[in-house]
Amino acid sequence: MSYLNSTKKFEAQLVEDASHHAQVLINLSRGHIVDFDWSEIRRLARGMTFDTQVVGVDVFDASGESFLRDKLRPITSPEILQSVYENGQSSKIEDAETLTWYEPVIVSSEVSGVVAIVVTKQGLAEARAEIIQQSIQTTLLIFLFFLPVAAFLLYRTTKGISTVTVAANEAAQGFLDPHFKTDSGGEVGELQTAFRMMAQNLQRTIMRIEHLANVDHITYLPNRLKFGNVANKKIDQVPGAKGAMLLVDLDRFKSINDMYGHEVGDRLLLMVSERLGLLFERAVKDGLDTKPFLSRWSGDEFVVLLPNITDTDIVNALVEEILRELRRPLRVDNLNLKVRGSVGVAMYPEHGEASDEVLRSADMAMFAAKQSGRDRMVVYNQAIRNAAEERETIEKHLREALNHNELQVYYQPKVDLKSGRIIGAEALLRWHNPELGNVSPFRFIPMAEECGLMSSIGEFVLQQSLTDMQRLSLEGFRQKIAINVSPVQFQADFFTDRTLGLLGESGFPMDQIELEITESALGASAESVRQQMMPLKEEGVSFAIDDFGTGFSNLGTLTSLPFDTLKIDRSFVMNIGEDENRRGMIQVILLLARQLKMRTVAEGIETDLEHDFMRELGANIGQGYLWSPPVPYDKFREMVIKADATANLAATSKGLDIQRTGTSSA
């Protein structure tokens, strides 16, 4: 470092000397350069060479012509010289032996010439050699006398650092030991103590991270990640492993969560987890051979691993206990909440040898339990797998149905029960697939909601039905169209804005559009539902509550919302002539609708008797197979045209009858 600093200082001094000589020569010769006094410039230039450091001089006029014909040393750098003329700034060029300094002669802010001074680097070379010699001598002195002393002092000072080094290397490899000894004093001892405290803090942090990564923060049960690791150890890593796996799903949990909020839902999950934990503790005390491993899987699902439990009777008895516990009401604050459970059971290795395969089997069995009525258990079997594979096939084709034009909108007429006239229709979705044939909406609509396709499918139905009704309107037939909105579609943040945009683009009159919403879509707060509805209501769109009486909606919430129409579910209309209780229920529903000033639509009318009863009880509109099943647009159009022609003919005949009566009276 000393060598470099000394060399740099000498080089800087060399540049400064060259610049100084150039400035002196310029000050002495500026006037002579302007006057082109060649002889005086030569005299002054030769005078500069009396300094032994200067080995060459040259002076140039404004055009770059040299004043010195007998220079002591040739100056051959036209590029540097040209840059000095152009920039008006000093510059230098050097080689191993010399340094040439170019200094512009400035007169009246113009470059009138250039002075070049060449200085030797001999002094620099001598200085370097001297510095190197001194450095060598100093280094030898250090090695011979001071190094042994320094090594001894360093050993005494750093004794114990090796302990920290070894511990740090082990920590880097994943072996953290926060309990190593601190056997040194002084600063090294302080370093050991600090490292030990750091290791202890790091260990606590790692334990906290592992806890967060493996424990569910709502129920404090092992989470999905932890269960996967345990299942891997108990099933995948154990040759010939046997046992059972249960997947427990809470029925209606989403409705409770939507209706009362996530805080209530979270407390409900905690209470369920505590009940299940106590149940398994009792089972172990009562003689269960293995302790069940309970985890929260996701959302409202819990998963239970039962290693070494191969007796299906024991498994069935345990599941029945789970279902009984879930049937007991849960009290959260002042709410008395009821949930049920659907349980899927998979035995291993019969239903899967790998843990993920066993879990898939339990999941399919749980889905089958929900499909077959909930509040029950289903043990995995081949029929369940076949149904799951069929479901996957349907879902795969459904994802392509829109692009392949496989979806169609059918229309079922809605009839005024007093006049018998067709006043509109309900748009109903139908799907025909080349491979699957006609697929029932009861099969593919829930699937579309689950796999995220319902919004795009719902928009397709909305656009197509508005297009068809607009065509019919342009022919002079004014028909009101009712369009179903799924809960998933209605609860989307963009539903209102998107729907208003589509309605506006269609050009169809807003007051002829009715959106049907099921009770299950009303799980959120009444205010949020109102916020979705009101912008559409203000544009003239009406709303109907669909399948009334089949859901779990709060009647107070329902009556506080701006619905225009109440649709009576077909389950109330069926066999109404034979069931007095149903007639009584319908009378209550119709009375409620009248009090709320809502129109009523009776769904599923299939017989004249059902038609007559509903008309006599006061229903406004009928819909069902008595008049027509859902039909494609062309057939619905024919029905409307035919009905209109019949009505016109009847009106004409009535007019003629009146005219004849008047004539005969006269």
SEPAMAR-572066 format. One record per residue (C-alpha): residue in one letter; x, y, z. Coordinates in steps of 0.2 Angstrom, whole numbers. Layout:
! residues N
<A, <X, Y, Z>>;
...
//
This chain:
! residues 666
<M, <0, 0, 0>>;
<S, <14, 12, 4>>;
<Y, <23, 8, -12>>;
<L, <7, 12, -22>>;
<N, <4, 28, -13>>;
<S, <22, 34, -15>>;
<T, <22, 29, -34>>;
<K, <5, 39, -36>>;
<K, <12, 54, -27>>;
<F, <28, 54, -38>>;
<E, <17, 52, -54>>;
<A, <6, 66, -49>>;
<Q, <21, 77, -45>>;
<L, <28, 73, -62>>;
<V, <12, 79, -71>>;
<E, <12, 95, -60>>;
<D, <30, 99, -65>>;
<A, <26, 96, -83>>;
<S, <11, 107, -82>>;
<H, <21, 120, -72>>;
<H, <34, 121, -86>>;
<A, <21, 122, -99>>;
<Q, <13, 137, -90>>;
<V, <29, 146, -88>>;
<L, <34, 144, -106>>;
<I, <16, 150, -111>>;
<N, <17, 165, -100>>;
<L, <34, 170, -107>>;
<S, <30, 167, -126>>;
<R, <11, 171, -128>>;
<G, <14, 187, -136>>;
<H, <28, 180, -147>>;
<I, <17, 166, -153>>;
<V, <3, 178, -158>>;
<D, <16, 189, -167>>;
<F, <25, 173, -175>>;
<D, <42, 178, -167>>;
<W, <50, 162, -171>>;
<S, <68, 167, -165>>;
<E, <62, 172, -148>>;
<I, <51, 157, -146>>;
<R, <66, 146, -150>>;
<R, <77, 155, -137>>;
<L, <64, 153, -123>>;
<A, <61, 134, -128>>;
<R, <79, 130, -127>>;
<G, <80, 139, -110>>;
<M, <67, 127, -103>>;
<T, <79, 112, -106>>;
<F, <91, 119, -93>>;
<D, <80, 109, -81>>;
<T, <87, 91, -82>>;
<Q, <69, 84, -80>>;
<V, <64, 92, -97>>;
<V, <70, 82, -111>>;
<G, <59, 90, -125>>;
<V, <50, 105, -130>>;
<D, <39, 110, -144>>;
<V, <28, 125, -148>>;
<F, <14, 126, -161>>;
<D, <5, 141, -168>>;
<A, <-14, 142, -171>>;
<S, <-13, 131, -187>>;
<G, <-3, 118, -179>>;
<E, <13, 122, -187>>;
<S, <29, 120, -176>>;
<F, <40, 135, -172>>;
<L, <54, 124, -168>>;
<R, <64, 116, -182>>;
<D, <78, 109, -171>>;
<K, <68, 101, -157>>;
<L, <77, 92, -144>>;
<R, <65, 78, -145>>;
<P, <52, 75, -159>>;
<I, <34, 77, -153>>;
<T, <23, 65, -163>>;
<S, <5, 64, -157>>;
<P, <-6, 73, -169>>;
<E, <-22, 65, -162>>;
<I, <-19, 72, -144>>;
<L, <-13, 89, -152>>;
<Q, <-29, 90, -162>>;
<S, <-40, 86, -147>>;
<V, <-31, 101, -137>>;
<Y, <-35, 113, -152>>;
<E, <-53, 107, -152>>;
<N, <-57, 106, -134>>;
<G, <-46, 120, -127>>;
<Q, <-40, 109, -113>>;
<S, <-24, 102, -108>>;
<S, <-19, 83, -111>>;
<K, <-5, 71, -109>>;
<I, <3, 56, -117>>;
<E, <16, 45, -109>>;
<D, <26, 29, -112>>;
<A, <38, 19, -101>>;
<E, <52, 33, -102>>;
<T, <43, 50, -104>>;
<L, <27, 60, -101>>;
<T, <22, 73, -114>>;
<W, <11, 87, -108>>;
<Y, <1, 98, -120>>;
<E, <-5, 115, -114>>;
<P, <-16, 126, -125>>;
<V, <-11, 144, -127>>;
<I, <-28, 154, -124>>;
<V, <-29, 172, -131>>;
<S, <-46, 181, -131>>;
<S, <-55, 164, -127>>;
<E, <-47, 156, -143>>;
<V, <-33, 143, -144>>;
<S, <-19, 153, -152>>;
<G, <-6, 139, -150>>;
<V, <-1, 124, -140>>;
<V, <15, 121, -129>>;
<A, <21, 103, -127>>;
<I, <33, 99, -113>>;
<V, <42, 82, -112>>;
<V, <48, 76, -95>>;
<T, <58, 61, -91>>;
<K, <52, 47, -80>>;
<Q, <70, 42, -74>>;
<G, <66, 50, -57>>;
<L, <50, 40, -55>>;
<A, <59, 23, -59>>;
<E, <73, 27, -46>>;
<A, <59, 31, -33>>;
<R, <51, 15, -37>>;
<A, <67, 5, -35>>;
<E, <70, 14, -18>>;
<I, <53, 10, -12>>;
<I, <54, -8, -17>>;
<Q, <70, -10, -8>>;
<Q, <64, -2, 8>>;
<S, <48, -13, 7>>;
<I, <58, -29, 6>>;
<Q, <69, -23, 21>>;
<T, <54, -19, 31>>;
<T, <45, -36, 27>>;
<L, <61, -46, 32>>;
<L, <62, -36, 48>>;
<I, <43, -41, 51>>;
<F, <46, -59, 47>>;
<L, <62, -61, 58>>;
<F, <57, -51, 73>>;
<F, <38, -46, 74>>;
<L, <29, -60, 66>>;
<P, <33, -73, 80>>;
<V, <27, -60, 93>>;
<A, <11, -56, 83>>;
<A, <7, -75, 81>>;
<F, <9, -78, 100>>;
<L, <-2, -63, 104>>;
<L, <-15, -68, 91>>;
<Y, <-16, -86, 98>>;
<R, <-19, -79, 115>>;
<T, <-31, -67, 109>>;
<T, <-41, -78, 97>>;
<K, <-41, -94, 108>>;
<G, <-59, -101, 107>>;
<I, <-64, -93, 91>>;
<S, <-62, -111, 83>>;
<T, <-76, -116, 94>>;
<V, <-87, -103, 86>>;
<T, <-81, -108, 69>>;
<V, <-85, -126, 71>>;
<A, <-102, -122, 78>>;
<A, <-106, -110, 64>>;
<N, <-101, -123, 51>>;
<E, <-112, -136, 59>>;
<A, <-126, -123, 59>>;
<A, <-124, -120, 41>>;
<Q, <-126, -139, 38>>;
<G, <-142, -139, 48>>;
<F, <-135, -145, 64>>;
<L, <-139, -131, 77>>;
<D, <-131, -133, 94>>;
<P, <-135, -118, 105>>;
<H, <-127, -126, 121>>;
<F, <-108, -126, 116>>;
<K, <-96, -121, 130>>;
<T, <-90, -103, 132>>;
<D, <-72, -106, 138>>;
<S, <-63, -90, 134>>;
<G, <-62, -73, 142>>;
<G, <-61, -56, 135>>;
<E, <-69, -51, 118>>;
<V, <-68, -69, 111>>;
<G, <-78, -75, 126>>;
<E, <-90, -61, 123>>;
<L, <-91, -67, 105>>;
<Q, <-94, -85, 110>>;
<T, <-108, -79, 122>>;
<A, <-116, -69, 108>>;
<F, <-116, -83, 96>>;
<R, <-124, -95, 108>>;
<M, <-138, -82, 111>>;
<M, <-140, -80, 93>>;
<A, <-141, -99, 91>>;
<Q, <-154, -100, 104>>;
<N, <-164, -87, 97>>;
<L, <-163, -95, 80>>;
<Q, <-168, -111, 87>>;
<R, <-184, -103, 95>>;
<T, <-187, -95, 78>>;
<I, <-186, -111, 69>>;
<M, <-197, -120, 81>>;
<R, <-210, -105, 79>>;
<I, <-209, -107, 60>>;
<E, <-211, -125, 61>>;
<H, <-226, -123, 72>>;
<L, <-234, -110, 60>>;
<A, <-230, -121, 45>>;
<N, <-238, -137, 53>>;
<V, <-252, -131, 64>>;
<D, <-269, -124, 59>>;
<H, <-271, -106, 67>>;
<I, <-290, -108, 69>>;
<T, <-292, -125, 76>>;
<Y, <-274, -128, 83>>;
<L, <-275, -145, 75>>;
<P, <-261, -151, 63>>;
<N, <-264, -144, 46>>;
<R, <-264, -151, 29>>;
<L, <-245, -151, 27>>;
<K, <-242, -160, 44>>;
<F, <-255, -173, 39>>;
<G, <-246, -176, 23>>;
<N, <-230, -179, 32>>;
<V, <-237, -190, 45>>;
<A, <-247, -200, 32>>;
<N, <-231, -202, 22>>;
<K, <-222, -209, 37>>;
<K, <-236, -220, 42>>;
<I, <-242, -227, 25>>;
<D, <-229, -224, 11>>;
<Q, <-213, -228, 22>>;
<V, <-220, -243, 31>>;
<P, <-220, -259, 20>>;
<G, <-237, -268, 22>>;
<A, <-245, -254, 31>>;
<K, <-264, -256, 35>>;
<G, <-277, -245, 42>>;
<A, <-291, -233, 38>>;
<M, <-293, -214, 33>>;
<L, <-308, -204, 36>>;
<L, <-312, -187, 28>>;
<V, <-326, -177, 37>>;
<D, <-335, -163, 29>>;
<L, <-347, -151, 38>>;
<D, <-363, -149, 29>>;
<R, <-371, -132, 27>>;
<F, <-355, -124, 35>>;
<K, <-354, -112, 20>>;
<S, <-371, -105, 23>>;
<I, <-368, -102, 41>>;
<N, <-351, -94, 37>>;
<D, <-360, -82, 24>>;
<M, <-375, -79, 35>>;
<Y, <-366, -75, 52>>;
<G, <-348, -70, 46>>;
<H, <-331, -78, 47>>;
<E, <-329, -75, 65>>;
<V, <-343, -86, 70>>;
<G, <-338, -99, 57>>;
<D, <-320, -100, 64>>;
<R, <-327, -102, 82>>;
<L, <-338, -116, 75>>;
<L, <-323, -125, 67>>;
<L, <-314, -124, 84>>;
<M, <-328, -131, 94>>;
<V, <-330, -145, 81>>;
<S, <-312, -149, 82>>;
<E, <-312, -149, 101>>;
<R, <-327, -161, 101>>;
<L, <-318, -173, 89>>;
<G, <-303, -172, 99>>;
<L, <-312, -177, 115>>;
<L, <-321, -191, 106>>;
<F, <-305, -199, 100>>;
<E, <-297, -197, 118>>;
<R, <-313, -207, 125>>;
<A, <-311, -220, 111>>;
<V, <-293, -223, 116>>;
<K, <-297, -225, 134>>;
<D, <-311, -237, 129>>;
<G, <-298, -248, 121>>;
<L, <-295, -242, 103>>;
<D, <-278, -249, 98>>;
<T, <-271, -234, 91>>;
<K, <-273, -215, 94>>;
<P, <-282, -207, 79>>;
<F, <-272, -193, 70>>;
<L, <-284, -179, 68>>;
<S, <-280, -164, 56>>;
<R, <-289, -150, 48>>;
<W, <-288, -153, 30>>;
<S, <-296, -137, 22>>;
<G, <-311, -126, 24>>;
<D, <-324, -136, 33>>;
<E, <-315, -153, 31>>;
<F, <-306, -163, 44>>;
<V, <-296, -179, 40>>;
<V, <-292, -193, 52>>;
<L, <-279, -206, 50>>;
<L, <-281, -223, 59>>;
<P, <-265, -233, 58>>;
<N, <-267, -252, 61>>;
<I, <-286, -251, 62>>;
<T, <-292, -265, 50>>;
<D, <-308, -270, 57>>;
<T, <-322, -262, 48>>;
<D, <-334, -264, 62>>;
<I, <-323, -253, 73>>;
<V, <-321, -240, 60>>;
<N, <-340, -240, 57>>;
<A, <-343, -238, 75>>;
<L, <-331, -224, 77>>;
<V, <-339, -214, 62>>;
<E, <-356, -216, 69>>;
<E, <-349, -208, 85>>;
<I, <-342, -194, 74>>;
<L, <-359, -191, 66>>;
<R, <-368, -191, 83>>;
<E, <-356, -178, 89>>;
<L, <-359, -167, 74>>;
<R, <-378, -168, 76>>;
<R, <-377, -160, 93>>;
<P, <-381, -141, 92>>;
<L, <-367, -130, 94>>;
<R, <-369, -113, 104>>;
<V, <-359, -98, 98>>;
<D, <-364, -83, 108>>;
<N, <-383, -82, 107>>;
<L, <-383, -93, 91>>;
<N, <-389, -111, 92>>;
<L, <-381, -118, 77>>;
<K, <-384, -135, 69>>;
<V, <-372, -144, 57>>;
<R, <-371, -161, 51>>;
<G, <-357, -171, 43>>;
<S, <-353, -182, 28>>;
<V, <-339, -194, 30>>;
<G, <-329, -204, 17>>;
<V, <-320, -219, 23>>;
<A, <-305, -228, 14>>;
<M, <-296, -243, 20>>;
<Y, <-278, -246, 15>>;
<P, <-270, -255, 6>>;
<E, <-287, -261, -1>>;
<H, <-292, -243, -7>>;
<G, <-275, -237, -11>>;
<E, <-257, -241, -6>>;
<A, <-250, -224, -7>>;
<S, <-256, -210, 5>>;
<D, <-262, -198, -8>>;
<E, <-271, -212, -17>>;
<V, <-280, -217, 0>>;
<L, <-284, -199, 2>>;
<R, <-292, -198, -15>>;
<S, <-302, -213, -11>>;
<A, <-309, -205, 5>>;
<D, <-312, -189, -4>>;
<M, <-323, -198, -17>>;
<A, <-332, -208, -4>>;
<M, <-336, -191, 6>>;
<F, <-342, -183, -10>>;
<A, <-354, -198, -13>>;
<A, <-360, -196, 5>>;
<K, <-365, -178, 2>>;
<Q, <-373, -183, -15>>;
<S, <-383, -196, -7>>;
<G, <-391, -185, 6>>;
<R, <-378, -179, 19>>;
<D, <-377, -183, 37>>;
<R, <-370, -201, 33>>;
<M, <-355, -211, 29>>;
<V, <-350, -220, 14>>;
<V, <-336, -232, 12>>;
<Y, <-326, -231, -4>>;
<N, <-330, -244, -18>>;
<Q, <-328, -247, -36>>;
<A, <-345, -239, -40>>;
<I, <-339, -223, -32>>;
<R, <-323, -223, -43>>;
<N, <-333, -226, -59>>;
<A, <-345, -211, -54>>;
<A, <-330, -200, -50>>;
<E, <-322, -205, -67>>;
<E, <-338, -201, -76>>;
<R, <-339, -184, -67>>;
<E, <-321, -180, -73>>;
<T, <-327, -184, -90>>;
<I, <-342, -173, -89>>;
<E, <-331, -159, -82>>;
<K, <-318, -161, -96>>;
<H, <-332, -160, -110>>;
<L, <-341, -146, -100>>;
<R, <-325, -135, -101>>;
<E, <-326, -136, -120>>;
<A, <-345, -135, -122>>;
<L, <-346, -116, -125>>;
<N, <-332, -116, -138>>;
<H, <-340, -130, -147>>;
<N, <-357, -123, -147>>;
<E, <-364, -137, -137>>;
<L, <-375, -127, -125>>;
<Q, <-392, -121, -130>>;
<V, <-405, -110, -122>>;
<Y, <-423, -118, -122>>;
<Y, <-438, -108, -117>>;
<Q, <-453, -114, -106>>;
<P, <-469, -103, -108>>;
<K, <-476, -94, -93>>;
<V, <-495, -92, -94>>;
<D, <-507, -80, -86>>;
<L, <-519, -91, -76>>;
<K, <-534, -80, -78>>;
<S, <-533, -77, -97>>;
<G, <-523, -92, -103>>;
<R, <-511, -81, -113>>;
<I, <-493, -84, -115>>;
<I, <-485, -69, -107>>;
<G, <-467, -74, -107>>;
<A, <-454, -88, -104>>;
<E, <-441, -94, -93>>;
<A, <-424, -97, -101>>;
<L, <-417, -114, -97>>;
<L, <-400, -121, -102>>;
<R, <-398, -137, -111>>;
<W, <-382, -147, -116>>;
<H, <-380, -160, -129>>;
<N, <-363, -167, -131>>;
<P, <-358, -179, -146>>;
<E, <-351, -191, -134>>;
<L, <-361, -190, -119>>;
<G, <-378, -186, -127>>;
<N, <-391, -175, -118>>;
<V, <-383, -171, -101>>;
<S, <-396, -166, -87>>;
<P, <-394, -149, -80>>;
<F, <-395, -157, -62>>;
<R, <-378, -165, -67>>;
<F, <-369, -152, -75>>;
<I, <-375, -135, -67>>;
<P, <-367, -140, -49>>;
<M, <-352, -145, -58>>;
<A, <-350, -129, -67>>;
<E, <-352, -119, -51>>;
<E, <-338, -130, -43>>;
<C, <-326, -128, -57>>;
<G, <-328, -110, -60>>;
<L, <-337, -110, -76>>;
<M, <-354, -104, -70>>;
<S, <-351, -85, -73>>;
<S, <-346, -87, -91>>;
<I, <-361, -100, -94>>;
<G, <-373, -88, -85>>;
<E, <-367, -74, -96>>;
<F, <-370, -85, -112>>;
<V, <-388, -89, -106>>;
<L, <-391, -70, -103>>;
<Q, <-384, -64, -120>>;
<Q, <-393, -78, -130>>;
<S, <-410, -76, -122>>;
<L, <-410, -57, -124>>;
<T, <-405, -59, -142>>;
<D, <-419, -71, -145>>;
<M, <-432, -61, -136>>;
<Q, <-426, -45, -145>>;
<R, <-429, -54, -162>>;
<L, <-446, -59, -156>>;
<S, <-450, -41, -150>>;
<L, <-445, -34, -168>>;
<E, <-459, -46, -175>>;
<G, <-471, -37, -164>>;
<F, <-473, -50, -150>>;
<R, <-469, -43, -133>>;
<Q, <-463, -57, -121>>;
<K, <-456, -56, -104>>;
<I, <-440, -66, -101>>;
<A, <-435, -74, -84>>;
<I, <-417, -79, -83>>;
<N, <-409, -89, -69>>;
<V, <-394, -82, -60>>;
<S, <-384, -95, -50>>;
<P, <-378, -91, -32>>;
<V, <-360, -91, -38>>;
<Q, <-364, -79, -52>>;
<F, <-374, -67, -41>>;
<Q, <-361, -66, -27>>;
<A, <-347, -61, -39>>;
<D, <-341, -43, -36>>;
<F, <-343, -39, -55>>;
<F, <-360, -46, -57>>;
<T, <-370, -30, -56>>;
<D, <-359, -20, -68>>;
<R, <-356, -34, -80>>;
<T, <-375, -38, -81>>;
<L, <-380, -20, -84>>;
<G, <-367, -19, -98>>;
<L, <-374, -35, -106>>;
<L, <-392, -29, -104>>;
<G, <-388, -12, -112>>;
<E, <-379, -20, -127>>;
<S, <-394, -31, -131>>;
<G, <-406, -17, -134>>;
<F, <-420, -27, -126>>;
<P, <-432, -17, -114>>;
<M, <-426, -18, -96>>;
<D, <-444, -19, -89>>;
<Q, <-446, -35, -99>>;
<I, <-432, -44, -90>>;
<E, <-434, -54, -74>>;
<L, <-419, -61, -65>>;
<E, <-422, -77, -54>>;
<I, <-412, -80, -39>>;
<T, <-413, -95, -27>>;
<E, <-414, -94, -9>>;
<S, <-396, -101, -7>>;
<A, <-390, -85, -15>>;
<L, <-396, -75, 0>>;
<G, <-384, -82, 12>>;
<A, <-374, -66, 13>>;
<S, <-381, -51, 22>>;
<A, <-397, -42, 17>>;
<E, <-387, -26, 14>>;
<S, <-375, -34, 2>>;
<V, <-389, -43, -8>>;
<R, <-398, -26, -9>>;
<Q, <-382, -18, -16>>;
<Q, <-381, -31, -30>>;
<M, <-400, -29, -34>>;
<M, <-403, -10, -33>>;
<P, <-393, -4, -48>>;
<L, <-403, -16, -59>>;
<K, <-419, -12, -51>>;
<E, <-417, 6, -55>>;
<E, <-415, 2, -73>>;
<G, <-432, -7, -73>>;
<V, <-426, -25, -71>>;
<S, <-437, -36, -59>>;
<F, <-432, -50, -48>>;
<A, <-440, -66, -43>>;
<I, <-436, -77, -28>>;
<D, <-435, -95, -36>>;
<D, <-439, -112, -28>>;
<F, <-447, -103, -13>>;
<G, <-449, -114, 2>>;
<T, <-435, -126, -2>>;
<G, <-420, -116, 6>>;
<F, <-415, -110, 23>>;
<S, <-416, -92, 20>>;
<N, <-422, -80, 35>>;
<L, <-440, -75, 31>>;
<G, <-436, -58, 38>>;
<T, <-421, -55, 27>>;
<L, <-431, -62, 12>>;
<T, <-446, -49, 15>>;
<S, <-434, -35, 17>>;
<L, <-427, -37, -1>>;
<P, <-435, -29, -16>>;
<F, <-441, -44, -25>>;
<D, <-456, -43, -37>>;
<T, <-461, -61, -40>>;
<L, <-462, -76, -29>>;
<K, <-460, -93, -38>>;
<I, <-468, -108, -29>>;
<D, <-458, -123, -30>>;
<R, <-465, -138, -40>>;
<S, <-463, -149, -24>>;
<F, <-478, -140, -17>>;
<V, <-488, -140, -33>>;
<M, <-487, -159, -36>>;
<N, <-503, -169, -31>>;
<I, <-510, -153, -24>>;
<G, <-528, -160, -27>>;
<E, <-524, -175, -15>>;
<D, <-514, -167, -1>>;
<E, <-524, -155, 10>>;
<N, <-508, -150, 19>>;
<R, <-500, -144, 3>>;
<R, <-515, -134, -1>>;
<G, <-513, -126, 16>>;
<M, <-495, -122, 13>>;
<I, <-498, -114, -4>>;
<Q, <-512, -103, 4>>;
<V, <-500, -97, 17>>;
<I, <-487, -93, 3>>;
<L, <-499, -84, -8>>;
<L, <-505, -74, 7>>;
<L, <-487, -69, 11>>;
<A, <-485, -64, -7>>;
<R, <-501, -53, -7>>;
<Q, <-495, -45, 9>>;
<L, <-478, -41, 1>>;
<K, <-487, -35, -16>>;
<M, <-477, -49, -26>>;
<R, <-483, -58, -41>>;
<T, <-484, -77, -39>>;
<V, <-478, -91, -52>>;
<A, <-483, -109, -49>>;
<E, <-470, -120, -56>>;
<G, <-472, -138, -62>>;
<I, <-491, -138, -66>>;
<E, <-494, -154, -76>>;
<T, <-512, -158, -74>>;
<D, <-528, -148, -77>>;
<L, <-532, -152, -58>>;
<E, <-516, -143, -53>>;
<H, <-520, -129, -64>>;
<D, <-538, -126, -58>>;
<F, <-532, -127, -40>>;
<M, <-518, -114, -42>>;
<R, <-530, -103, -51>>;
<E, <-543, -104, -38>>;
<L, <-531, -101, -24>>;
<G, <-525, -85, -32>>;
<A, <-509, -89, -41>>;
<N, <-505, -76, -55>>;
<I, <-494, -86, -67>>;
<G, <-492, -104, -71>>;
<Q, <-478, -114, -79>>;
<G, <-476, -132, -82>>;
<Y, <-478, -147, -94>>;
<L, <-497, -144, -95>>;
<W, <-493, -131, -108>>;
<S, <-476, -136, -114>>;
<P, <-459, -143, -109>>;
<P, <-444, -132, -112>>;
<V, <-442, -130, -131>>;
<P, <-429, -122, -143>>;
<Y, <-432, -104, -148>>;
<D, <-440, -108, -165>>;
<K, <-453, -119, -157>>;
<F, <-456, -106, -144>>;
<R, <-458, -93, -157>>;
<E, <-471, -104, -166>>;
<M, <-481, -106, -150>>;
<V, <-481, -87, -147>>;
<I, <-487, -84, -165>>;
<K, <-500, -97, -165>>;
<A, <-507, -92, -148>>;
<D, <-507, -74, -154>>;
<A, <-517, -79, -169>>;
<T, <-529, -89, -159>>;
<A, <-532, -74, -147>>;
<N, <-535, -62, -162>>;
<L, <-547, -74, -170>>;
<A, <-556, -76, -153>>;
<A, <-557, -57, -151>>;
<T, <-563, -55, -169>>;
<S, <-577, -69, -166>>;
<K, <-582, -60, -150>>;
<G, <-583, -44, -159>>;
<L, <-594, -51, -173>>;
<D, <-605, -59, -160>>;
<I, <-608, -42, -151>>;
<Q, <-611, -34, -168>>;
<R, <-625, -47, -172>>;
<T, <-632, -45, -155>>;
<G, <-633, -26, -158>>;
<T, <-641, -29, -175>>;
<S, <-655, -41, -169>>;
<S, <-659, -29, -155>>;
<A, <-662, -15, -166>>;
//
